[in-house]
Amino acid sequence: FDVGANTGNYSALLRSTFPSARIFSFEPNPTSFSCLEEKAKKLKIYAYNFGLSSTSGDTDIFLYSENNSTERASLYKGMLGKLFGFEKPQTQKIRLMRLDDFCRKQNIDHIDFLKIDTEGHEYEVLSGAFELLHRGKIGVIQFEFNITNVISRVFLNDFYAMMPNYNFYRIRAHDFLPLGPYNSVNEIFVIHNLLAVSK
């Protein structure tokens, strides 16, 4: 699952690495989704024009007015202004769905790999997958943890508390650094990705 797929570059990488996998990509921003949809057709990827969250419904996403397909599109109003100096973002109505609900409707009982890049909304995406997590039905989760979490007010400790049956790693250029039990020194708000692997 590629959650926050933007224009589909990561989904395309997944397809080249796992040629026989079923790949599901989610992108709520209509402008980005049009590019994703085109790639998805060629690569036989299932693409959906909605985002994932802890609740289902409609909301606003905030974008750069001069770049509607930005990878920094966010559900948090202050994100573009406080972090990137863009005080007057454009808004776009989008739809959200819980991952548990989506998998139930699609008769999907297990996710091998879940990648989440949602500009600070990663915790909410996982909150919407409570049933899958509780039943141990997600094998590996890759998610961003960085300065955007300052705006969404989510700590690494929150992820540890949500996923006690996972081991956490920091993804580095050529390997993975085991983080072990929770330690506050790993609350590092710079751009990096973490890996949570089911025990």
Contacts in CASP RR format, 6 or more apart in sequence:
PFRMAT RR
TARGET T0000
AUTHOR 0000-0000-0000
METHOD contacts of the structure
MODEL  1
FDVGANTGNYSALLRSTFPSARIFSFEPNPTSFSCLEEKAKKLKIYAYNF
GLSSTSGDTDIFLYSENNSTERASLYKGMLGKLFGFEKPQTQKIRLMRLD
DFCRKQNIDHIDFLKIDTEGHEYEVLSGAFELLHRGKIGVIQFEFNITNV
ISRVFLNDFYAMMPNYNFYRIRAHDFLPLGPYNSVNEIFVIHNLLAVSK
1 23 0 8 1.000
1 24 0 8 1.000
1 25 0 8 1.000
1 26 0 8 1.000
1 99 0 8 1.000
1 111 0 8 1.000
1 113 0 8 1.000
1 114 0 8 1.000
1 115 0 8 1.000
2 8 0 8 1.000
2 10 0 8 1.000
2 11 0 8 1.000
2 14 0 8 1.000
2 23 0 8 1.000
2 24 0 8 1.000
2 25 0 8 1.000
2 26 0 8 1.000
2 115 0 8 1.000
3 26 0 8 1.000
3 51 0 8 1.000
3 52 0 8 1.000
3 99 0 8 1.000
3 114 0 8 1.000
3 115 0 8 1.000
3 116 0 8 1.000
3 117 0 8 1.000
3 118 0 8 1.000
3 125 0 8 1.000
4 25 0 8 1.000
4 26 0 8 1.000
4 27 0 8 1.000
4 28 0 8 1.000
4 51 0 8 1.000
4 116 0 8 1.000
4 117 0 8 1.000
4 118 0 8 1.000
5 11 0 8 1.000
5 25 0 8 1.000
5 26 0 8 1.000
5 27 0 8 1.000
5 32 0 8 1.000
5 36 0 8 1.000
5 47 0 8 1.000
6 27 0 8 1.000
6 29 0 8 1.000
6 32 0 8 1.000
6 36 0 8 1.000
6 69 0 8 1.000
6 71 0 8 1.000
6 117 0 8 1.000
7 27 0 8 1.000
7 32 0 8 1.000
7 35 0 8 1.000
7 36 0 8 1.000
7 39 0 8 1.000
7 69 0 8 1.000
8 25 0 8 1.000
8 27 0 8 1.000
8 35 0 8 1.000
8 36 0 8 1.000
8 39 0 8 1.000
8 40 0 8 1.000
10 115 0 8 1.000
10 117 0 8 1.000
11 23 0 8 1.000
11 25 0 8 1.000
11 36 0 8 1.000
11 39 0 8 1.000
11 40 0 8 1.000
11 43 0 8 1.000
11 45 0 8 1.000
11 47 0 8 1.000
12 39 0 8 1.000
12 43 0 8 1.000
14 21 0 8 1.000
14 23 0 8 1.000
14 113 0 8 1.000
14 115 0 8 1.000
15 21 0 8 1.000
15 23 0 8 1.000
15 43 0 8 1.000
15 44 0 8 1.000
15 45 0 8 1.000
21 112 0 8 1.000
22 46 0 8 1.000
23 43 0 8 1.000
23 45 0 8 1.000
23 46 0 8 1.000
24 45 0 8 1.000
24 46 0 8 1.000
24 48 0 8 1.000
25 36 0 8 1.000
25 40 0 8 1.000
25 45 0 8 1.000
25 46 0 8 1.000
25 47 0 8 1.000
25 48 0 8 1.000
26 47 0 8 1.000
26 48 0 8 1.000
26 50 0 8 1.000
26 51 0 8 1.000
26 52 0 8 1.000
27 33 0 8 1.000
27 36 0 8 1.000
27 47 0 8 1.000
27 48 0 8 1.000
27 49 0 8 1.000
27 51 0 8 1.000
28 49 0 8 1.000
28 50 0 8 1.000
28 51 0 8 1.000
28 61 0 8 1.000
28 94 0 8 1.000
28 95 0 8 1.000
28 96 0 8 1.000
29 61 0 8 1.000
29 63 0 8 1.000
29 68 0 8 1.000
29 69 0 8 1.000
29 73 0 8 1.000
29 92 0 8 1.000
29 94 0 8 1.000
30 49 0 8 1.000
30 92 0 8 1.000
30 94 0 8 1.000
31 63 0 8 1.000
31 68 0 8 1.000
31 69 0 8 1.000
32 68 0 8 1.000
32 69 0 8 1.000
32 73 0 8 1.000
33 47 0 8 1.000
33 49 0 8 1.000
35 69 0 8 1.000
36 47 0 8 1.000
37 47 0 8 1.000
37 49 0 8 1.000
39 45 0 8 1.000
40 46 0 8 1.000
40 47 0 8 1.000
48 102 0 8 1.000
49 95 0 8 1.000
50 94 0 8 1.000
50 95 0 8 1.000
50 96 0 8 1.000
50 97 0 8 1.000
51 94 0 8 1.000
51 95 0 8 1.000
51 96 0 8 1.000
51 97 0 8 1.000
51 118 0 8 1.000
52 96 0 8 1.000
52 97 0 8 1.000
52 98 0 8 1.000
52 99 0 8 1.000
52 102 0 8 1.000
52 118 0 8 1.000
52 125 0 8 1.000
52 128 0 8 1.000
52 129 0 8 1.000
53 75 0 8 1.000
53 96 0 8 1.000
53 97 0 8 1.000
53 98 0 8 1.000
53 121 0 8 1.000
53 124 0 8 1.000
53 125 0 8 1.000
53 127 0 8 1.000
53 128 0 8 1.000
54 98 0 8 1.000
54 124 0 8 1.000
54 125 0 8 1.000
54 127 0 8 1.000
54 128 0 8 1.000
55 96 0 8 1.000
55 98 0 8 1.000
55 128 0 8 1.000
56 96 0 8 1.000
56 97 0 8 1.000
56 98 0 8 1.000
56 101 0 8 1.000
57 95 0 8 1.000
57 96 0 8 1.000
57 97 0 8 1.000
58 93 0 8 1.000
58 94 0 8 1.000
58 95 0 8 1.000
58 96 0 8 1.000
59 75 0 8 1.000
59 93 0 8 1.000
59 94 0 8 1.000
59 96 0 8 1.000
60 75 0 8 1.000
60 91 0 8 1.000
60 92 0 8 1.000
60 93 0 8 1.000
60 94 0 8 1.000
61 73 0 8 1.000
61 74 0 8 1.000
61 75 0 8 1.000
61 91 0 8 1.000
61 92 0 8 1.000
61 94 0 8 1.000
62 73 0 8 1.000
62 74 0 8 1.000
62 75 0 8 1.000
62 76 0 8 1.000
62 77 0 8 1.000
62 78 0 8 1.000
62 79 0 8 1.000
62 80 0 8 1.000
62 89 0 8 1.000
62 90 0 8 1.000
62 91 0 8 1.000
63 70 0 8 1.000
63 73 0 8 1.000
63 80 0 8 1.000
63 89 0 8 1.000
63 90 0 8 1.000
63 91 0 8 1.000
63 92 0 8 1.000
64 70 0 8 1.000
64 72 0 8 1.000
64 80 0 8 1.000
64 86 0 8 1.000
64 89 0 8 1.000
64 90 0 8 1.000
65 88 0 8 1.000
65 89 0 8 1.000
65 90 0 8 1.000
68 90 0 8 1.000
68 92 0 8 1.000
71 117 0 8 1.000
72 79 0 8 1.000
72 80 0 8 1.000
72 84 0 8 1.000
72 119 0 8 1.000
73 119 0 8 1.000
74 80 0 8 1.000
74 119 0 8 1.000
74 120 0 8 1.000
74 121 0 8 1.000
74 148 0 8 1.000
74 151 0 8 1.000
75 118 0 8 1.000
75 119 0 8 1.000
75 121 0 8 1.000
76 119 0 8 1.000
76 120 0 8 1.000
76 121 0 8 1.000
76 148 0 8 1.000
76 151 0 8 1.000
76 152 0 8 1.000
77 89 0 8 1.000
78 151 0 8 1.000
79 119 0 8 1.000
79 120 0 8 1.000
79 148 0 8 1.000
79 151 0 8 1.000
80 86 0 8 1.000
80 87 0 8 1.000
80 89 0 8 1.000
81 87 0 8 1.000
81 89 0 8 1.000
82 151 0 8 1.000
83 147 0 8 1.000
83 148 0 8 1.000
83 150 0 8 1.000
83 151 0 8 1.000
98 128 0 8 1.000
98 129 0 8 1.000
99 125 0 8 1.000
99 128 0 8 1.000
99 129 0 8 1.000
99 132 0 8 1.000
100 128 0 8 1.000
100 129 0 8 1.000
100 130 0 8 1.000
100 131 0 8 1.000
100 132 0 8 1.000
102 108 0 8 1.000
103 109 0 8 1.000
103 111 0 8 1.000
103 132 0 8 1.000
109 137 0 8 1.000
110 137 0 8 1.000
110 138 0 8 1.000
110 139 0 8 1.000
111 132 0 8 1.000
111 137 0 8 1.000
111 138 0 8 1.000
111 139 0 8 1.000
112 139 0 8 1.000
112 140 0 8 1.000
113 139 0 8 1.000
113 140 0 8 1.000
113 141 0 8 1.000
113 142 0 8 1.000
114 129 0 8 1.000
114 138 0 8 1.000
114 139 0 8 1.000
114 140 0 8 1.000
114 141 0 8 1.000
114 142 0 8 1.000
115 141 0 8 1.000
115 142 0 8 1.000
115 143 0 8 1.000
116 122 0 8 1.000
116 125 0 8 1.000
116 126 0 8 1.000
116 141 0 8 1.000
116 142 0 8 1.000
116 143 0 8 1.000
116 144 0 8 1.000
117 143 0 8 1.000
117 144 0 8 1.000
118 124 0 8 1.000
118 125 0 8 1.000
118 144 0 8 1.000
119 144 0 8 1.000
119 148 0 8 1.000
120 144 0 8 1.000
120 146 0 8 1.000
120 148 0 8 1.000
120 149 0 8 1.000
120 151 0 8 1.000
120 152 0 8 1.000
120 154 0 8 1.000
121 152 0 8 1.000
122 143 0 8 1.000
122 144 0 8 1.000
122 145 0 8 1.000
122 154 0 8 1.000
123 152 0 8 1.000
123 154 0 8 1.000
123 158 0 8 1.000
123 159 0 8 1.000
123 162 0 8 1.000
124 152 0 8 1.000
126 133 0 8 1.000
126 141 0 8 1.000
126 143 0 8 1.000
126 159 0 8 1.000
126 162 0 8 1.000
126 163 0 8 1.000
127 162 0 8 1.000
129 138 0 8 1.000
131 137 0 8 1.000
132 138 0 8 1.000
133 162 0 8 1.000
133 163 0 8 1.000
136 165 0 8 1.000
136 198 0 8 1.000
138 198 0 8 1.000
139 197 0 8 1.000
139 198 0 8 1.000
140 195 0 8 1.000
140 196 0 8 1.000
140 197 0 8 1.000
140 198 0 8 1.000
141 163 0 8 1.000
141 166 0 8 1.000
141 195 0 8 1.000
141 196 0 8 1.000
141 197 0 8 1.000
142 171 0 8 1.000
142 193 0 8 1.000
142 194 0 8 1.000
142 195 0 8 1.000
142 196 0 8 1.000
143 159 0 8 1.000
143 193 0 8 1.000
143 194 0 8 1.000
143 196 0 8 1.000
144 191 0 8 1.000
144 192 0 8 1.000
144 193 0 8 1.000
144 194 0 8 1.000
145 156 0 8 1.000
145 159 0 8 1.000
145 188 0 8 1.000
145 189 0 8 1.000
145 192 0 8 1.000
145 193 0 8 1.000
145 194 0 8 1.000
146 189 0 8 1.000
146 190 0 8 1.000
146 191 0 8 1.000
146 192 0 8 1.000
147 189 0 8 1.000
147 190 0 8 1.000
147 191 0 8 1.000
149 155 0 8 1.000
149 189 0 8 1.000
150 189 0 8 1.000
155 187 0 8 1.000
156 168 0 8 1.000
156 182 0 8 1.000
156 186 0 8 1.000
156 187 0 8 1.000
156 194 0 8 1.000
157 182 0 8 1.000
157 184 0 8 1.000
157 187 0 8 1.000
159 168 0 8 1.000
159 194 0 8 1.000
159 196 0 8 1.000
160 168 0 8 1.000
160 182 0 8 1.000
163 196 0 8 1.000
165 198 0 8 1.000
165 199 0 8 1.000
166 196 0 8 1.000
166 197 0 8 1.000
166 198 0 8 1.000
166 199 0 8 1.000
167 178 0 8 1.000
167 180 0 8 1.000
167 196 0 8 1.000
167 197 0 8 1.000
167 199 0 8 1.000
168 178 0 8 1.000
168 179 0 8 1.000
168 180 0 8 1.000
168 186 0 8 1.000
168 194 0 8 1.000
168 195 0 8 1.000
168 196 0 8 1.000
169 176 0 8 1.000
169 177 0 8 1.000
169 178 0 8 1.000
169 179 0 8 1.000
169 194 0 8 1.000
169 195 0 8 1.000
169 196 0 8 1.000
169 197 0 8 1.000
170 176 0 8 1.000
170 177 0 8 1.000
170 179 0 8 1.000
170 186 0 8 1.000
170 192 0 8 1.000
170 193 0 8 1.000
170 194 0 8 1.000
170 195 0 8 1.000
171 192 0 8 1.000
171 193 0 8 1.000
171 194 0 8 1.000
171 195 0 8 1.000
176 195 0 8 1.000
179 186 0 8 1.000
179 194 0 8 1.000
END
